[in-house]
Amino acid sequence: MALAPGGAVSADTGDTHIDAPQLQLFVMGLFFIFGGITSLNDVIIPKLKELFTLNYTQAMLVQFCFFAAYAVIGIPGARLVKKIGYMRGAVAGLLTMMAGCLLFIPASQTATYGVFLLALFVLASGVVIVQVVSNPLISMLGKPATAHSRLTFAQAFNSLGTTVFPIVGSILILGSLATVTADQLSGVELDAYRTAESQAIVNGYLGIAVALAIVAAVVWMFRNALKGEKHEASEGLAGLDLLSRPRFGFGALCIFLYVGAEVAIGSLIVSYLMQDHVMALQEQDAGKLIGLYWGGAMVGRFIGSAVLRILSPGKVLASVSIAAITLLIISTQTTGDVSGYALLAVGLANAIMFPTIFTLACEKLGSRAADGSGIINVAIVGGAVIPLLTGIIADATSSLAIAFMLPMACYAVIAGFGFYARRPA
């Protein structure tokens, strides 16, 4: 998943930079963890769905609670970073993420779905805070002339995380030695089964918590490294007035729809590939294929970066959106491997959407660019809303194929934005 550039924080750094290559590696490690943690939701959704015998709507509450943090924490998180600075803000975010990981322990011991959702919200809150910090911070850790190169490289680490984590997570979390399922048990036996089976989730997130603690300790060592750090003041919900500008308002809507469509598809991949008329895979085998979906986005970014140098970004955006719709139609209207791999290939079409929508929407904002970035950050809440609506449709129709019509509609609107923004602002 792409990260919103810069959150709502703007630093007046001029030519300020720090020659700290070792810190660059840790910040890039943050990007890797961000992407991995977000895509790991796609693995725990089918696990929790089975453990708590959830329907699709209930299972999609995982993404709802995770991405709701962008709307709830985005602007307060930006204010926190402005108050305490980038480095201390990064540490605060990392510790919040670690607290979210540790909350999986009581969630497992109590075998309560609501506690799992709380843990995910706290975890995502930390992700949002660190995300507000990460892009401007990586820009400051080196010479200004090479900032774009560092940020692009860091985004590649994000894509690497979304590719690796689901594969490893599927092996650790979706593998099970149980000979029964939750729907065959009740009472004390059911609680014991849920506690035992969710331990795999706990172990995975405990490992992440340890990694976060190490990174936080390293960042804390550099807490005073940014001398003369300044932040622009902003009042209330800065940037909301920008939504009255047609180009920016349309673009913010498309960020909402894009993130929602991308997350909805990723969340349902395992369930979709397990269907008899698709690939009839076992849960763990289907989970491993999630890496192809997110890996396609990683490969597509390298291809897209070259294509966007010679073609109109708006036209490219419209083209890949139409490609995503076509792949979804192929997937839902066919069976077997063709159906499964067509769905996975949507990840390739997704690759350039987020950065392209962002840059097209924010053209000519000038000094309001930071405020615009903050609104874009909040628009990521689409990852909470669209998947939940997709789950509701799937439950109402008993068909994932029909439910995928909602992501298709999202891509259709994005294609319209690409055509609309094909000319410079």
N, C-alpha and C positions, 0 to 999 in steps of 0.2 A: 504494500500500500504506500502510495506517495504521501509525503509529509507536507503539511501546509507551510509554505515558506515564511518563516519569521514570526508567526503569531501576530500579536498586536503590539509588539515591542519594537522600538526603533532606537538604535544607538547612534549617537553623533560621534563617530570615532575618527573621522578624517582619515589620516594615514596610519592610525594606531594599529600596530600588530605585535604579536608575540612570537618569538622564535622558539617554539616549544613543540618540536615534531612528535615527541613522545605523547603529549597530550592530544595531538591530532588523532593518533591511533585510538585512544580511549573514546574520543568523541565519535569517531567513525564506528566504534564498537557499539555506541548508543544507537546509532541508526540501524545496525544489524539487529539489536535486541528489540527495538521498536517494531520493525517489520515482522520479526519472528513472533513476538507476543501477540500482535494483532492477528496474524494468520493462524496462530495456534488455537484461536477460538473455533476455527473450522473443524478442528480435531475433537475438541471437548464437547461440541454441540451434540454429535451422534452418541457420545459416551453418556452424557447427562440425559439425553432423550431416552436412552434405554434404561438407565438406572432409575429414573423417576417416572417412567412410562408417560412421557410428555407427548402432546400433539405438536405439530409444526409451529403453531402460534406460540405455545409455551416455550418451546426450544429456542425460538428466535428472541426471547427475552434476554438471552446471553448477549447478543449483539446490541439489543436495545439499551441494556444497562451499561455496556462498554462504551458505545458511541454517544450516549446521552451526556457523558462526561465532557464532551467537546462544547456542548451548549451551556452546561452548568459551570464548568471550571475554566473555560477558555479565557474570558475577560478577567475574572478574579485572579487567575493564574498570571496573566500578563501584568496586572497591577502589583502582584507579589514580586515578580521579577524586577519590575521598575524600582521597587522599594529596597530590595536587598541585593540586587545586582545579578549578573548572569551566572557567575560561578556558584554563589550560594543558592541561587534559584535552581540550578542544575542539581545540587545536592539535595535540596528540599524535594524536588520531583523524584529523584532516585529513591530516597527514603520512603516516600509515599508509595512508589511502585513496590518496594520491598515489603511494606506493610500489607499491601494487597495480596502479595504472594503468600505471606504468612497466614492470612485469613483463610486460606484453603485448608489449614489444619482443623480449626473448629468447624468449618463447613463439612469436612469429611467425618469428623467425630460425631457430629449431631445428625449427619445424614439429612441435611435440610437444604433444599434447592434455593430458598431465599438467601441463605448465607453465602452460597456460591455466587449468586448474583451480586450481593454486597461486595464480596471480594473482588469481583471483576470490575465493579464501578470504582473502587478505591485504586485498583491497579491502573485503570484507564486514566484516572485523575492525575496520577503521577506521570503517565505518558504525556498527557496534554501539557503539563508544566514544563517538562524537559523538552518537549517539542517546541514550545515557545522560545526556549533558550538556544536550541541546538544549531539552527541555521545561521543566525548572526554570530554565534560563538565560533563556529568553524571558519567563518569569514575573517575573524580577527586573529586566528592562530596561524599567521603567516603573512606574506606580502600581499597587499591589496590587489596587485596585478594578477595574482594567481588564485583569487578567491573563488571565481566561477569554476575553475578546474577542481578545487578541493570540494566544493559543494556537490558537483556532479559525481565525483568519486564517492562521496559519502552517501549519496542517493543510491549508488550501485550496491553499497553495503546493505541498505534497506531492502532492496530487491533480493539480495542473497539470503537475508534472514527469512523473508517470506517463502523462499524456496526450500531452505534447509529445515526450518523448524517443523513444518507439517510432516515431513518424512520421518524425522526422529521422533516427533510426538506420536505419530501413528504406531510406531514400533513399541514405544514405552507405555502409551495410554490405551490404545485400542486393542492391544493383545490381551487376551483373557484366558484363564484356565478354568473358568466357571463352566459347569455343565448345566446350569439353569439360567433363567433370565428373571428380571425383576417382576414381570407380569405373572410369574408362577408362584410368587411368594407373598406373604403378608405378615403383619405384626412384627414381632421381635426378629424373626428370621429375615424379613425384608430389610429392616434397619441394619442388621449385621452384614447382609450382602452388600448394601450400599456403602457401608463404611469400608469394607474390605476392597471392593472394586474401585472405589474412588481414591484409594491410597496411591494408585499409579499417578493420578492427577497431582496429588499432594507432592509426591516425590519429584515430579517434573518441575513444579513451581518452586519447590525448596531449592533446587539447583539454580534456578534463575535468581532467587533471592540472594544466594551466596555471591553470584556474579555481580549483581547490582551493588551489594555491600562493598565489594572490592573496587568497583568503578567509582562509587561515591567517595571512598577514602582517598583515591587518587585525585579526584576533582577537588576535594577539600584542601589538599596540599597546595593547590593553585588558587585558593579563594581570593587572594589579594593580588593576583597577577595582572588584572586589567586596571591599569592606572588611568585616572581621568575619565572613567566611564560615565556617560551621560545618557539620559533618556528623555524623550519628549513627553510633556504632560498631556493628558487627555482626560476629558470629563465624560462621565456616564457611559452610554453605549456608543463610544466613538465610532464613526463610520456608517451608522445606520442611514444617514442622509444620502450616502452614495448609492443606495439601492434605488433611488429615484432616477439615476442615470441608466437609460435603457441597456446600454452595452454591459455595464457592470452588474446590474440587477439580473439580467438574463444569464450572465456568466456565473453568478453566485448560485442561482437556481440550478444550473447545470452541474456545479460541484456537488450540490446536495443530491441530485439524481445520479450522478456518476458513482460517487462513493456508495450510495445505497444499492445500485445495481451490482457493482463489483462485489460488495460484501454479501448480498443476497445469494448470488450464484455460488460464491465460495463456500457459504454456509451450508448449502444443500448438495454440494457435489457428492459427498459420501452417500447420502440417502439415495440420490439419483442413480449413481453407478451401481448400487446394490440391487436395484430393481431387476426383476427377471427379464424384462423385455429390453433392458439396456445392456449391462455387462454382467449382471448376476454375480458380482464380486462379494467376497467376505469383507467385513467392516474394515479390518486392518489393511487389506490390499487396496480397497477403495481410498482409504485415508492417505496411503503413500502417493497416490496419483494427484493429490492436491498440489504437490510440488510442481507438477507440470503446468497447472493453471497459473500459479504465481511465477514460475520459472519462465513461462511465455512472456509475462510482463517484463521480466528482466532482459530477455533477449530483444524484445520489441523496443526497449528504450535505446539500445545501441543502434538498432536499425533506424528507429525514428529520428535520432539525433542527426543522422546523416541526411535522411530524406527531408527533414524540415529546413535544411540549409538551402535547398534548391526549389522547394515547392511552397505554395501558400499554406501557412499553418491552418487557416480556417478550412481550406479545401481538404487538407489531410485529415483534420478532425472529423469532418463530415464523412469522408470515405471510410475511416476505421469504424465509425459509429454504424454505418450501413453494413459493414462487414460483420460487426457484432450481432446485428439483427439477423443477418443471413445465416450465421452459424447457429444461432438459437433456433431459427426455423428448421434448419437441417436436423439439429439434434432432437427437437420435439416431434418431428415428422418421420423419423427413421428409427431403426432399432439396432441393437448390437454395438459393435465397436464404433461404427460410424456415428451413432448417436452419442456415445460416451466421449469420444475424442473431439467431436465437433463442439461439445460444451466446454471441454478443457481448453480448446483453441481460442475461446473468447478472451482468455488471459492475454494472448498476443495482441488482440485488437484493443484491449484496455490500455496498453503500455503507455502511449503518449497522451492519453486523454487528460489526466489531472494537470500536468504542467502546461499543456497547451491551452486548456480552458482558463487556467489561472492567468497566464500571460496575456491572452486575448482580452480577458475581462478587465485587467488592470492597466491596459495601455492608456497612456496620457494622464494617469492619476497624479503624477508629479509628487508634491509634498504630502499628498494624501495616501501614498502607497502603503504606509504602515497601517493606517486605519482600514484600508481595503483588505489587506492581508488578514487583519483580525476578523473581519466579517467572513472571509473565505474559511478561516479556521473554524468558526462557529457553524458554517454550512456543512461541515463534515458530519454533523448530526444526522445527515441523510442515511448514514450507516446504521442508525438506530431505527429510523422510521420505515424505510423501504423494505428491509428484510422482514420486519414484523408484519407489514401488510402482505408481503409475499407468502408468509406462513399462514396468515388468515385465509388467503385465497386457496392455498393448497389444502387446508382443512375443509373449507366449504365445498370444494370441488372434488376432493380426493384425487387430485392430479397435480403432480409437480410440473408437468408439461404446460398445463393451463396457467399455473402460477407464474411461470417464466414469461408470460405475456406482459407482466408489469415491468421487469427489466427491459424488455423489448421497447415498451413505451418510453422508458427513460432514455434509451439510446436514440430513439426517434427525435426527442426534444433536443438532445445534444447535437444530432446531425443538423437540425435546424439552426442551432447557434453557430455551428461551424460555417454554414452557408451565410448566415447573417453577418458574421465577423470576418468574412474572407478578405475584406479590404481593411487597410490600416485605420485606426480610430481618427 
